[in-house]
C-alpha cells in the first residue's frame, strides 16, 4: 500500500485529514513551506500509522521535483494548500494575486505532474477549491478565479489520468478553522443563511474529502460542502 500525501497538511483541514489517515494505519506525508514545522506536525500525529513531514513551497514550482524526490508509491494525494488573498480592485496587489495563482493553478498541477509516475493504479487525487468560485465577495477576484480554475483542472486531469480518479471539494465557511477563530458573530450570520441552519465543521469537510478519495465510483466531481449556503 502506497503513501498518502497531503500537500498543505500542517494546519487546518489538511492537518485534520492527515490525522484521519494516520489513525487508520496509513503512511502519511505532510508538506508545509517550512521543514521544521512540517516535521514537528508530523511527529505530533498519533495512531497506528506513520507520518513524516517535508518542505514544499508551491509558489516555487521549479523546486517541486526535488522536494518530493523521496516520496515513494502514492495511493492518495490531497492538495489542500491555500493562501488567503483579500485583494480588491481598488487596492489591487498583483504580486499577491500572482502568488496565489501560481500556488494553486501551477503548483497543484506541478505536484500532480511530478508524482504521476508514482501513482498506483488505484490512486486518487483530491483538489481543494472553495465556494468563492460561485459566491464571490468584495476582494475575492483572485480567489474566485483560481477556485474556478480548480474545476477546469478536475475535468482535464480526470480525462488525462484515467483510471486514476480526480475530484475536487469546495468548502464554504468552515466554523472551526483557524481563520474563523473569534468571529462568532459573523459565523452566526452565515449559519442563518444556510439551509441547514449551521456552518460546516472541519470534521465534516474531512469526512467528505475521505469519501471523494476512497469511493472508487466517484470521479471528475466538484463537491460543494457549505450547508446549503450556495442555495
C-alpha positions in Angstrom: 0.0 0.0 0.0 1.4 3.4 -1.0 1.7 6.6 0.9 -0.9 9.3 1.5 0.5 12.7 0.5 -1.2 15.8 1.9 0.1 19.0 0.4 -0.6 21.7 2.9 -1.1 19.3 5.8 0.5 21.3 8.6 -2.7 23.1 9.7 -6.4 23.4 9.5 -8.3 21.0 7.3 -5.1 19.5 5.8 -3.9 18.6 9.3 -7.2 17.0 10.3 -7.1 15.0 7.1 -3.6 13.8 7.9 -4.8 12.9 11.4 -7.6 10.8 9.9 -5.3 8.7 7.8 -2.6 8.2 10.5 -5.3 6.9 12.8 -6.3 4.4 10.2 -2.9 3.0 9.9 -1.7 4.7 6.8 1.8 6.0 6.0 1.3 9.8 5.6 3.5 12.5 4.1 2.5 16.1 5.1 4.1 19.1 3.4 4.4 22.7 4.5 6.5 25.6 3.5 8.9 25.2 6.4 10.7 21.9 7.0 10.8 22.4 10.8 7.1 23.0 11.1 6.3 20.1 8.8 8.5 17.7 10.8 7.0 18.9 14.1 3.4 18.5 13.0 4.2 15.0 11.6 5.8 14.0 14.9 2.6 15.0 16.8 0.3 12.8 14.8 -0.6 9.8 16.9 -2.0 6.5 15.6 -1.1 3.1 14.3 0.1 4.7 11.1 3.2 6.8 10.5 3.8 10.4 9.4 6.7 12.4 8.1 7.0 16.0 7.1 8.8 17.6 4.2 9.2 21.2 3.0 7.4 22.2 -0.2 6.5 25.7 -1.4 4.0 25.6 -4.2 4.9 29.2 -5.2 8.2 27.8 -6.4 7.1 25.1 -8.8 10.7 24.6 -10.1 11.7 23.1 -6.8 8.8 20.6 -6.6 10.6 17.6 -8.1 13.5 17.9 -5.6 11.2 18.4 -2.7 9.2 15.3 -3.5 12.2 13.1 -4.6 12.0 10.6 -1.7 8.2 10.1 -1.9 7.5 6.5 -3.0 4.4 5.0 -4.4 1.3 7.2 -3.8 -2.2 5.9 -3.2 -3.9 9.1 -2.1 -2.9 12.7 -3.0 -4.7 15.6 -1.4 -3.8 19.2 -2.5 -5.1 21.3 0.4 -2.5 24.2 0.4 -4.0 27.7 0.1 -3.1 31.3 0.7 -5.6 34.0 1.8 -5.8 36.8 -0.6 -8.2 39.6 0.2 -7.4 41.7 -2.9 -9.8 44.4 -4.0 -9.6 46.0 -7.4 -9.3 49.4 -5.8 -6.1 48.3 -4.0 -5.1 45.5 -6.3 -1.8 43.9 -5.4 -0.7 42.0 -8.5 2.2 40.4 -6.5 -0.2 38.7 -4.1 -2.5 37.7 -7.0 0.4 36.2 -8.9 1.5 34.2 -5.8 -1.9 32.7 -5.2 -2.4 31.9 -8.9 0.9 30.1 -9.1 0.3 28.3 -5.9 -3.0 26.8 -6.9 -3.1 26.5 -10.7 0.6 25.9 -11.4 1.7 24.5 -8.1 -1.1 21.9 -7.8 -0.5 20.8 -11.4 3.2 20.6 -11.0 2.8 18.3 -7.9 0.5 16.0 -9.9 2.9 16.0 -12.8 5.8 15.2 -10.5 4.0 12.3 -8.7 2.1 10.9 -11.7 4.7 8.2 -12.4 4.4 7.1 -8.8 0.6 6.9 -8.5 -0.7 3.4 -8.1 -3.4 2.2 -10.5 -6.0 2.6 -7.7 -4.8 6.0 -6.7 -7.0 9.1 -6.3 -6.3 12.8 -6.2 -8.3 15.4 -4.4 -8.0 19.1 -5.2 -9.2 21.8 -2.8 -11.1 24.8 -4.2 -13.7 26.9 -2.4 -17.2 28.4 -2.6 -15.8 31.7 -3.8 -15.9 30.2 -7.3 -19.7 30.6 -7.2 -20.2 33.0 -4.3 -17.7 35.9 -4.9 -17.4 38.7 -2.4 -15.6 42.0 -2.5 -11.9 41.3 -2.7 -12.3 37.7 -3.9 -11.4 38.3 -7.5 -8.2 36.2 -7.5 -9.7 33.6 -5.1 -12.7 33.2 -7.3 -10.6 32.9 -10.4 -8.3 30.2 -9.1 -11.1 28.2 -7.5 -12.9 28.3 -10.8 -9.7 27.1 -12.3 -9.8 24.0 -10.0 -13.0 22.9 -11.7 -11.2 23.0 -15.0 -8.3 21.1 -13.6 -10.6 18.3 -12.4 -12.1 17.9 -15.8 -8.8 17.8 -17.7 -6.8 15.8 -15.1 -9.6 13.2 -14.8 -9.6 12.7 -18.5 -5.9 12.6 -18.9 -5.0 10.4 -15.9 -7.7 7.7 -16.0 -8.0 5.3 -14.4 -6.6 7.4 -11.6 -9.6 9.3 -10.1 -9.5 13.1 -9.7 -12.1 15.1 -7.7 -12.4 18.4 -6.0 -14.0 19.7 -2.9 -15.2 23.3 -2.5 -15.9 24.1 1.2 -17.8 27.2 2.2 -17.2 28.9 5.5 -15.8 26.2 7.9 -16.6 27.1 11.5 -13.6 25.8 13.4 -10.8 26.6 11.0 -8.1 28.9 12.4 -9.1 31.7 10.0 -12.6 31.9 11.7 -11.4 31.9 15.3 -13.0 34.7 17.3 -15.6 35.6 14.6 -18.6 34.0 16.3 -21.0 36.9 15.3 -20.2 36.6 11.6 -20.4 32.8 11.8 -23.9 33.2 13.2 -24.9 35.4 10.3 -23.6 32.8 7.8 -25.3 30.0 9.6 -28.7 31.8 9.3 -28.2 31.9 5.5 -27.7 28.2 5.1 -30.4 25.6 4.5 -29.1 23.5 7.4 -29.0 26.5 9.8 -25.4 25.7 10.7 -21.9 26.1 9.4 -19.9 23.0 8.4 -17.0 21.9 10.6 -13.6 20.6 9.7 -14.6 17.1 10.7 -17.4 17.3 8.1 -15.1 18.5 5.4 -12.7 15.8 6.2 -15.5 13.2 6.0 -16.5 14.5 2.6 -12.8 14.5 1.5 -12.3 10.9 2.5 -15.4 10.0 0.6 -14.0 11.6 -2.6 -10.6 9.9 -2.1 -11.9 6.5 -1.2 -15.1 5.8 -3.1 -14.0 4.1 -6.4 -17.2 5.0 -8.2 -16.7 8.8 -7.8 -14.6 10.6 -10.4 -14.5 14.1 -12.0 -16.7 15.5 -9.3 -16.8 19.0 -7.9 -18.4 18.7 -4.4 -19.6 21.8 -2.6 -19.7 21.5 1.2 -21.4 24.6 2.6 -24.6 23.5 4.4 -26.7 24.8 1.5 -25.4 28.3 1.7 -25.0 28.4 -2.1 -28.7 27.8 -2.5 
